[in-house]
Amino acid sequence: MDPARGSDAVLADAAVVFDGERIAWIGPAAEAPAADEMHDAGGRAMLPGWVDSHTHLVFAGDRSAEFEARMAGEPYAAGGIAVTTEATRAAGDYDLTRMLLARQAEAAAGGTTWLETKTGYGLDVEQEARSARIASTVVDDVTFLGAHLVPAGSDPEEYTDLVCGPMLAAVRPYVQWADVFCERGAFTEEQSRRVLTACRDAGLGLRVHGNQLGPGAGVRLAVEFGAASVDHVNYLADSDVEALAGTWRDWDAQTGSGQPGTVATCLPACDLSTRQPLAPARRLLDAGVEVALASNCNPGTSYTSSMNFCVATAVLQMELSVAEALRAATYGGALALRRHAGVDEDGKRAVGSIAVGHRADVQLLNAPSAAHLAYRPGMPLTAAVWRAGDRIRKT
């Protein structure tokens, strides 16, 4: 999935050499340089590790009853977040950390080698700071989502002030990103604008939950603020698609050069669980918008971290080719987190593609080609996983 390779992006009879945490060499297996250790992949397909750029993993409690009710016909509403907030606040640090580690391990076993997660189930200053601190010890990118829902009994304007002031200050040492749920039942356009302005001024990168439950201002705000991604994007007007496409005019998708725009992150597992229309990934790609696929793993609307499932759904139901779905689940996620190129000043190498100098994050499938992810949906195809050069799952 290295864009610089263009039409030569799939190599047969190939070898990849790691040097510590980095990829040092790629080429024909017969020409591979000597190495201290060798693993014979046995003709299996090797892919970049999945980059899951949208999850909500710091939580306690169970919402299976809500899921059953929704499957029986009740509509999804954002208010269910309050159930998780109560359970999360009641859990101790040890239990929250233990559960987060278990979820991270599940994701890694399925091939995910770079993981973002959000706060948003604390919804007061102390609890949001605690969630951010715990998340920062386990995952790769942490997003502040104090603007997830206005807690019951709180004044929306006063709570928005809290998010923009004391809460933002408390989480700032632990997070790289900020997000806002700009949706009916959550935060209005004006409240969302206040949150994005405050978080931008605090030096955080921006993301937006937008256009999930109906047409709205999410995409417009994401473009206005230069957000790295807008996520969900189920209900898009032509003007929304055009605005997103406009952010990619200075980007060369074939070489990965230029200034990246606002990624449209599609969350197909969530769409199926909430019975929303699947996000229009085909329409977005055809317009020139870079698309990411992510799991949205959370207890209410998408309790899965299986990126294999998301890729299969994108191919089978969203009209993406296998190559397009793979790119969205790897390089697209890296673009959404701005981890797609170079070596960042914090020492974290580029992820989401197999390229010399990038971090050695790869997975092997128990299959001769990546097409099997959609050809054999639901099958346990992850054979082995390396993260930063370390093997974390063996055949």
Secondary structure, DSSP 8 states (H G I E B T S, - for coil): --GGGGGG-S-SSEEEEEETTEEEEEEEGGG----S-----TT--EEE-EEE--------S--HHHHHHHHTT----GGGHHHHHHHHHHS-HHHHHHHHHHHHHHHHHTTEEEEEEE--SS-SHHHHHHHHHHHHTTSSEEEEEEET---TT--HHHHHHHIIIIIHHHHGGG-SEEEEEESTTSB-HHHHHHHHHHHHHTT-EEEEEESSSSS-SHHHHHHHTT-SEEEE--S--HHHHHHHHHTTTTEETTTTEE----EEEE-HHHHHHHT-----HHHHHHTT--EEE----BTTTB----HHHHHHHHHHHS---HHHHHHHHTHHHHHHTT-SSSB-TTS-B--SS--TTSB--EEEESSSSTTHHHHSTTS--EEEEEETTEEEE--
